[in-house]
Amino acid sequence: MKLAKPCIDIGVRTHRLDEMLAFWTGEIGLAYDHLLKIGNGVQQHRLDLNGSVFKLNHARSPLPDTPTSGYRELLIASDVDTPEKLTDPDGNAVTLVPRGMLDIQGIGIRLSTRNLAQSCAFFEEVPKARPLAQNRFAWGTSVFLLDGDATQPGGGMEGSGYRYVTVQVYKTDREHQAAVDQGAIEGMAPVTLGSTARISFITDPDNNWIEISQRASLTGDLSTD
């Protein structure tokens, strides 16, 4: 994929806005950027995360009790000497790590899969992520750490917790079709969101969702060709 921004974003869903904002801005220290109204009772609070965006999607109604996604832990490069493991108010694992640990200069995302060989092939063939070590890949400047301990597919976009990642590209339609041709599963066909972005979703073999976003503030236009 041709990236319009080198850092991958991560999206979390919650109905406990005050507690989650207090944790992520206070204890973790992420700077609040702006609010984006998604619709269907969901508002996205966007926080700066070492060049990535932490998308805190707040649903006014309680979220369904669905299986977790494969996105199990967020690792954040920080000015710490040793890793500091924390848990946010919704139970999401987050670890502050020394800069450069596990090749992480921005963020790392631990992904639990049922079949490591299949998942590694997906990262090499679809996003063309760069292998760093066994079961570890750089997608842009973000690091994905794959574990083979999942016992069931990811629970998709519904429910609380880490639910998807976002890659910013120049042409959503082009990258979406290329990803599907290379073995990704279509989660949602490309759509245009007003004058803000053109987005689509694909999934990996374990039903972990990936948003492909052509954001006007990065690309200058939302044309499809």
One Martini backbone bead per residue (centre of mass of N, CA, C, O) as a GRO file, in nm:
protein
  225
    1MET     BB    1   0.097   0.036   0.020
    2LYS     BB    2   0.031   0.377  -0.024
    3LEU     BB    3   0.127   0.613   0.200
    4ALA     BB    4   0.013   0.922   0.357
    5LYS     BB    5   0.096   0.783   0.635
    6PRO     BB    6   0.321   0.607   0.842
    7CYS     BB    7   0.103   0.589   1.062
    8ILE     BB    8  -0.087   0.386   1.258
    9ASP     BB    9  -0.409   0.351   1.363
   10ILE     BB   10  -0.640   0.333   1.653
   11GLY     BB   11  -0.949   0.168   1.752
   12VAL     BB   12  -1.191   0.243   2.008
   13ARG     BB   13  -1.459   0.115   2.216
   14THR     BB   14  -1.711   0.303   2.413
   15HIS     BB   15  -1.929   0.408   2.716
   16ARG     BB   16  -1.672   0.545   2.896
   17LEU     BB   17  -1.565   0.844   2.856
   18ASP     BB   18  -1.448   0.980   3.111
   19GLU     BB   19  -1.256   0.752   3.201
   20MET     BB   20  -1.096   0.726   2.934
   21LEU     BB   21  -0.998   1.016   2.906
   22ALA     BB   22  -0.849   1.031   3.176
   23PHE     BB   23  -0.645   0.811   3.111
   24TRP     BB   24  -0.526   0.894   2.823
   25THR     BB   25  -0.458   1.197   2.910
   26GLY     BB   26  -0.341   1.155   3.199
   27GLU     BB   27  -0.174   0.884   3.235
   28ILE     BB   28  -0.056   0.877   2.932
   29GLY     BB   29  -0.060   1.179   2.773
   30LEU     BB   30  -0.261   1.246   2.559
   31ALA     BB   31  -0.352   1.459   2.310
   32TYR     BB   32  -0.608   1.655   2.227
   33ASP     BB   33  -0.766   1.728   1.928
   34HIS     BB   34  -1.065   1.606   1.819
   35LEU     BB   35  -1.400   1.602   1.708
   36LEU     BB   36  -1.595   1.327   1.557
   37LYS     BB   37  -1.887   1.274   1.385
   38ILE     BB   38  -2.024   0.960   1.290
   39GLY     BB   39  -2.285   0.843   1.397
   40ASN     BB   40  -2.512   0.647   1.550
   41GLY     BB   41  -2.416   0.757   1.843
   42VAL     BB   42  -2.114   0.843   1.747
   43GLN     BB   43  -1.803   0.959   1.891
   44GLN     BB   44  -1.481   1.094   1.797
   45HIS     BB   45  -1.188   1.091   1.988
   46ARG     BB   46  -0.885   1.258   1.912
   47LEU     BB   47  -0.555   1.135   1.970
   48ASP     BB   48  -0.228   1.176   2.023
   49LEU     BB   49   0.021   0.906   1.895
   50ASN     BB   50   0.313   0.930   1.779
   51GLY     BB   51   0.147   1.013   1.492
   52SER     BB   52  -0.085   0.880   1.571
   53VAL     BB   53  -0.428   0.771   1.625
   54PHE     BB   54  -0.654   0.783   1.892
   55LYS     BB   55  -0.972   0.625   1.865
   56LEU     BB   56  -1.240   0.740   2.061
   57ASN     BB   57  -1.534   0.558   2.057
   58HIS     BB   58  -1.846   0.690   2.149
   59ALA     BB   59  -2.122   0.527   2.291
   60ARG     BB   60  -2.426   0.590   2.427
   61SER     BB   61  -2.471   0.298   2.412
   62PRO     BB   62  -2.445  -0.001   2.494
   63LEU     BB   63  -2.241  -0.256   2.424
   64PRO     BB   64  -2.194  -0.540   2.295
   65ASP     BB   65  -2.132  -0.884   2.380
   66THR     BB   66  -1.835  -0.949   2.230
   67PRO     BB   67  -1.580  -1.057   2.100
   68THR     BB   68  -1.278  -0.999   2.071
   69SER     BB   69  -1.024  -0.892   1.923
   70GLY     BB   70  -0.688  -0.931   1.812
   71TYR     BB   71  -0.642  -0.661   1.955
   72ARG     BB   72  -0.459  -0.670   2.270
   73GLU     BB   73  -0.213  -0.449   2.240
   74LEU     BB   74  -0.058  -0.140   2.341
   75LEU     BB   75   0.247   0.009   2.233
   76ILE     BB   76   0.445   0.279   2.383
   77ALA     BB   77   0.669   0.506   2.320
   78SER     BB   78   0.886   0.605   2.593
   79ASP     BB   79   1.027   0.765   2.891
   80VAL     BB   80   1.145   0.470   2.975
   81ASP     BB   81   1.335   0.200   3.113
   82THR     BB   82   1.080   0.018   3.155
   83PRO     BB   83   0.820  -0.160   3.135
   84GLU     BB   84   0.464  -0.047   3.154
   85LYS     BB   85   0.186  -0.197   3.280
   86LEU     BB   86  -0.154  -0.141   3.173
   87THR     BB   87  -0.507  -0.049   3.243
   88ASP     BB   88  -0.795   0.038   3.137
   89PRO     BB   89  -1.130   0.081   3.221
   90ASP     BB   90  -1.193  -0.163   2.993
   91GLY     BB   91  -0.921  -0.363   2.990
   92ASN     BB   92  -0.697  -0.248   2.823
   93ALA     BB   93  -0.388  -0.306   2.700
   94VAL     BB   94  -0.096  -0.113   2.813
   95THR     BB   95   0.246  -0.029   2.704
   96LEU     BB   96   0.532   0.112   2.817
   97VAL     BB   97   0.822   0.175   2.616
   98PRO     BB   98   1.119   0.187   2.520
   99ARG     BB   99   1.284   0.329   2.286
  100GLY     BB  100   1.326   0.056   2.047
  101MET     BB  101   1.167  -0.156   2.153
  102LEU     BB  102   1.089  -0.379   1.919
  103ASP     BB  103   1.119  -0.126   1.711
  104ILE     BB  104   0.978   0.103   1.884
  105GLN     BB  105   0.895   0.458   1.813
  106GLY     BB  106   0.580   0.462   1.852
  107ILE     BB  107   0.402   0.189   1.780
  108GLY     BB  108   0.244  -0.110   1.905
  109ILE     BB  109   0.074  -0.422   1.796
  110ARG     BB  110  -0.099  -0.683   1.938
  111LEU     BB  111  -0.168  -0.992   1.757
  112SER     BB  112  -0.414  -1.233   1.763
  113THR     BB  113  -0.389  -1.569   1.633
  114ARG     BB  114  -0.449  -1.893   1.483
  115ASN     BB  115  -0.232  -1.841   1.229
  116LEU     BB  116   0.079  -1.746   1.176
  117ALA     BB  117   0.141  -1.807   0.881
  118GLN     BB  118  -0.109  -1.665   0.764
  119SER     BB  119  -0.058  -1.383   0.893
  120CYS     BB  120   0.220  -1.330   0.773
  121ALA     BB  121   0.129  -1.347   0.480
  122PHE     BB  122  -0.066  -1.111   0.493
  123PHE     BB  123   0.144  -0.885   0.567
  124GLU     BB  124   0.321  -0.932   0.310
  125GLU     BB  125   0.084  -0.921   0.075
  126VAL     BB  126  -0.099  -0.673   0.143
  127PRO     BB  127   0.067  -0.427   0.291
  128LYS     BB  128   0.377  -0.484   0.276
  129ALA     BB  129   0.523  -0.565   0.519
  130ARG     BB  130   0.811  -0.553   0.724
  131PRO     BB  131   1.033  -0.761   0.830
  132LEU     BB  132   1.207  -0.789   1.154
  133ALA     BB  133   1.102  -1.062   1.277
  134GLN     BB  134   0.964  -1.300   1.431
  135ASN     BB  135   0.639  -1.198   1.407
  136ARG     BB  136   0.751  -0.909   1.291
  137PHE     BB  137   0.619  -0.584   1.180
  138ALA     BB  138   0.643  -0.314   0.944
  139TRP     BB  139   0.397  -0.051   0.916
  140GLY     BB  140   0.571   0.158   0.844
  141THR     BB  141   0.626   0.280   1.179
  142SER     BB  142   0.465   0.040   1.267
  143VAL     BB  143   0.418  -0.235   1.499
  144PHE     BB  144   0.369  -0.590   1.456
  145LEU     BB  145   0.265  -0.844   1.692
  146LEU     BB  146   0.254  -1.192   1.661
  147ASP     BB  147   0.018  -1.427   1.784
  148GLY     BB  148  -0.086  -1.791   1.840
  149ASP     BB  149  -0.350  -1.769   2.079
  150ALA     BB  150  -0.602  -1.803   1.927
  151THR     BB  151  -0.945  -1.962   1.933
  152GLN     BB  152  -1.086  -1.725   1.768
  153PRO     BB  153  -1.229  -1.505   1.607
  154GLY     BB  154  -1.287  -1.200   1.570
  155GLY     BB  155  -1.552  -0.961   1.673
  156GLY     BB  156  -1.505  -0.710   1.530
  157MET     BB  157  -1.665  -0.385   1.559
  158GLU     BB  158  -1.805  -0.473   1.797
  159GLY     BB  159  -1.779  -0.354   2.091
  160SER     BB  160  -1.530  -0.338   2.303
  161GLY     BB  161  -1.229  -0.202   2.239
  162TYR     BB  162  -1.013  -0.307   2.025
  163ARG     BB  163  -1.119  -0.298   1.662
  164TYR     BB  164  -0.909  -0.115   1.486
  165VAL     BB  165  -0.732  -0.009   1.201
  166THR     BB  166  -0.553   0.267   1.032
  167VAL     BB  167  -0.492   0.354   0.691
  168GLN     BB  168  -0.321   0.597   0.504
  169VAL     BB  169  -0.414   0.700   0.176
  170TYR     BB  170  -0.460   0.810  -0.158
  171LYS     BB  171  -0.641   0.544  -0.263
  172THR     BB  172  -0.891   0.355  -0.169
  173ASP     BB  173  -0.993   0.192  -0.415
  174ARG     BB  174  -0.722   0.078  -0.502
  175GLU     BB  175  -0.638  -0.058  -0.229
  176HIS     BB  176  -0.886  -0.229  -0.185
  177GLN     BB  177  -0.867  -0.404  -0.441
  178ALA     BB  178  -0.581  -0.508  -0.394
  179ALA     BB  179  -0.639  -0.651  -0.126
  180VAL     BB  180  -0.853  -0.847  -0.232
  181ASP     BB  181  -0.671  -0.974  -0.455
  182GLN     BB  182  -0.457  -1.066  -0.209
  183GLY     BB  183  -0.689  -1.186   0.028
  184ALA     BB  184  -0.878  -1.004   0.136
  185ILE     BB  185  -1.162  -0.907   0.318
  186GLU     BB  186  -1.460  -0.762   0.278
  187GLY     BB  187  -1.624  -0.527   0.492
  188MET     BB  188  -1.628  -0.243   0.319
  189ALA     BB  189  -1.710  -0.044   0.092
  190PRO     BB  190  -1.654   0.238  -0.051
  191VAL     BB  191  -1.687   0.565   0.108
  192THR     BB  192  -1.816   0.893   0.153
  193LEU     BB  193  -1.738   1.153   0.405
  194GLY     BB  194  -1.804   1.397   0.269
  195SER     BB  195  -1.508   1.612   0.309
  196THR     BB  196  -1.308   1.411   0.472
  197ALA     BB  197  -1.354   1.100   0.354
  198ARG     BB  198  -1.241   0.785   0.216
  199ILE     BB  199  -1.371   0.459   0.292
  200SER     BB  200  -1.275   0.131   0.415
  201PHE     BB  201  -1.298  -0.235   0.463
  202ILE     BB  202  -1.095  -0.490   0.595
  203THR     BB  203  -0.988  -0.833   0.646
  204ASP     BB  204  -0.857  -1.079   0.798
  205PRO     BB  205  -0.868  -1.421   0.863
  206ASP     BB  206  -0.968  -1.319   1.181
  207ASN     BB  207  -1.156  -1.063   1.174
  208ASN     BB  208  -0.968  -0.812   1.140
  209TRP     BB  209  -0.992  -0.473   1.119
  210ILE     BB  210  -0.938  -0.248   0.827
  211GLU     BB  211  -0.882   0.082   0.755
  212ILE     BB  212  -0.927   0.270   0.454
  213SER     BB  213  -0.786   0.603   0.417
  214GLN     BB  214  -0.892   0.912   0.247
  215ARG     BB  215  -0.771   1.208   0.355
  216ALA     BB  216  -0.801   1.534   0.271
  217SER     BB  217  -0.574   1.654   0.464
  218LEU     BB  218  -0.355   1.462   0.303
  219THR     BB  219  -0.448   1.448  -0.024
  220GLY     BB  220  -0.667   1.696  -0.124
  221ASP     BB  221  -0.865   1.451  -0.207
  222LEU     BB  222  -1.165   1.222  -0.310
  223SER     BB  223  -1.089   1.072  -0.540
  224THR     BB  224  -1.100   0.749  -0.726
  225ASP     BB  225  -0.840   0.808  -0.958
   0.00000   0.00000   0.00000
